[in-house]
Structure formats: structure tokens, C-alpha cells
Amino acid sequence: MANSNFPSSAGNGLPPLDVLLQQVRSLIIIPILVLIGFGGFTSFYTVQPEEEAVVKRFGRVIGINPPGFHFKIPFGIDRIYLVPTARVLKEEFGFRTVNGTGRTQYVKSREHRGESLMLTGDLKVIDVEWVVQFQIADASKFLHESRNPIQTIRDNSEAVMRRIVGNSLGSDVLTEKRVQVASSARVELQALLNSFNLGVQINTIELQDVTPPESVKPAFNEVNQAEQERERLINEAEKRRNQVIPRAEGEALQIIAGAEAYRAERVNRAHGEGGRFTAILSEYENAPAITRQRLYLEMIDQVLPKAGPVYIMEDGVSSPIPLLNIGQSGSSLPIGGGK
């Protein structure tokens, strides 16, 4: 009775009212479910072990999340920027390494040569290739303090390297001061990036290859050969000096030691002879005749053994007669001979 004033849907060919309501509900619920599913799917994100996530809400940084599984507000309210803070990044200058089919290839083009050709302090042109290795110390600064932080690092690195090489001699950069140039470049580049508040830590700067340009390489090789020959001769001279000088010093010390020993011997002998003479003088003053006779006998005892055999030739004797048979076996003959 209540619905008697309404026209019947079946009478005019229209669907019933409950069917229309069901269709409207379907059209509303399905997008809502899709929207809810999409929001739930995009509400979670994963940060890898070598990364940090900078979370921005309506363009403002609200946090930096460490590695792991995290939640965010979906539908573009929270935006996530993953920054590889634990990875060591590198920038190459003067060359490029390209990952080919299963291997890394070295590439150097005209554009790359424009980065590496530099003028030294003595107006020489050299080709310097180097690599800058760095890490992102502050993810938020790295994202927001510079429009293009990688290009900023490249520009400043090239400027620093050109300044240092330009203030150095070409021979020094090519030879013994390569490590010093790399160390100075790292310190200056770090100070420059800190002034920009870039949030980057420079680990190392390595000079890969420092050579003269292709057009002057033959002459440069000849110079290197001459320098190597000079170093070889210097090393040989040093070796010879190290052999001769210690030997001469040893011989000098030996001669000095011998002279000292001879001096000590002569002094001691002189002291002994002086003491002996003093003792003999004392004895001589007490008994001159006895002392004189004793000195004579002692001198004869020292002289006769050195005199050798003495023979006497007499008239009418066919063989010489030995005066004394000193130093020979057997009994001595009396002076003048005899049987």
C-alpha cells in the first residue's frame, strides 16, 4: 500500500531500484578497494644494507632511515630517496672503464684527453689520468646542497688537479712526486667540498697513468733511458764507494792499532832498559870490579854464539884448526887446539 503511488519499474522496462543501488555501490567500492590496495602496497619500502633512505613529506625532510623494512604515508605524501652512503663511489678522469661482454674495457677518447692534458709549471704538457674515490657522509646534504653533486665533484677535482700540476715540474709529476701530488689533491678537494657543505668524504685520489703526449713519447723515452743510465752509474759509484771506504778505514784503523802497539812496546822496553841500567849502576857503585867482569862475561856470552866457527891456519898444517867449536855437538877444543 505504501508503494502504490510509485510507478512500477517492471511496467516501464527499467531495472528495480535495489539493482541500481547495488550497481552504484559496486562502482564506489571497487575503486576504493583498488585505492586501498595500492596504498597498502606502496606504504612499505626496503632500504638495502649499503643505503640510507631520505624521507621527504611535502618536500620537507622528516627523517633519514637506516637499512631495513620501513613504513611511509602513500599517495605521494611521503617520498623516499635512496642514497648509497656505505658504497665507495668513484669518478674517472682522462679515461673511462666500460663494462663490456664479460670484461671491463679501457676507453680513452678525444673528450677524455681534454680532461687529462695539463700544463706543468715548467711549460710542459703531460697526460694525467686519475681516479677519485669517495663516500656520501651525509645523505641529506648530498641531495639538497647542490643541484648536481657528482658534476660538482668532477669540476672541483679537475680544478684542484690542474692547479697542483701547474705549480709542479713536469719531471716531478712524471716520476717521484706522483704520491705527493695525489695526497695534496685529496686534501685540497676535501677542503673545497666541505666549504660547499656537500656531505661527501674523499677517500683517495689515485694517479692511474701519467705520461707525456703521444707526439713527444719517443723523445721522452730517450730522456728516461738517459736518466736510468745515470741512476745506474750513480748506484755503481755508491756501491764502489761503500766497498772502498770501509776497507780503507779498516786498514787505517789497523795501521793505527799497530803503531799504538809498537809505541807501547818501545816505551815499555825503554822503561825496562832504563830500570835495568839504574840497577846495574847501583851495583857498579857498590862493586865496580865485579860488576865490570860480569858485564864483560854477559856480553861475550851474547856475542860469541853469533860469531860462527873460527879457524886458525898454521904453517906446515894441511887443515885449519878450529879455534872454538861453539854451537856444534861434542866437546869444545881448548884455545890454541891440542889433542
Number of C-alpha atoms within 10 A of each C-alpha: 4 5 7 7 7 7 9 13 11 9 8 8 8 10 12 11 10 9 10 12 11 10 12 11 11 12 11 10 12 11 11 12 11 11 13 13 12 13 16 15 11 15 15 13 14 14 19 15 13 14 21 23 25 20 20 18 15 11 10 10 15 12 12 18 16 16 15 13 11 13 12 19 14 16 13 13 12 19 18 19 16 18 21 19 20 13 13 14 14 16 17 17 22 22 23 17 12 11 10 9 7 6 9 11 12 11 11 13 10 9 10 16 17 12 17 22 19 22 19 21 15 12 12 14 18 22 19 25 21 21 19 22 17 20 17 21 16 17 21 20 16 20 16 14 13 15 10 11 18 12 12 14 21 14 11 16 25 16 13 18 23 20 16 18 21 18 13 18 17 23 14 14 22 16 12 10 15 17 14 12 19 20 15 14 25 22 15 16 22 20 13 16 19 13 10 14 15 24 21 21 17 21 16 16 24 19 18 14 15 18 18 21 17 10 8 12 12 12 11 15 12 11 12 14 12 12 12 12 12 12 12 12 12 12 12 12 12 12 11 11 12 11 11 12 11 11 12 11 11 12 12 12 12 12 12 12 12 12 12 12 12 12 12 12 12 12 12 12 12 12 12 12 12 12 12 12 12 12 11 15 14 13 14 15 10 11 11 13 11 12 17 14 11 12 14 12 12 11 11 11 11 11 11 13 11 10 9 12 14 12 14 13 12 10 5 6 9 8 10 11 16 18 17 20 17 18 12 10 7 8 9 14 15 12 10 11 13 7 4
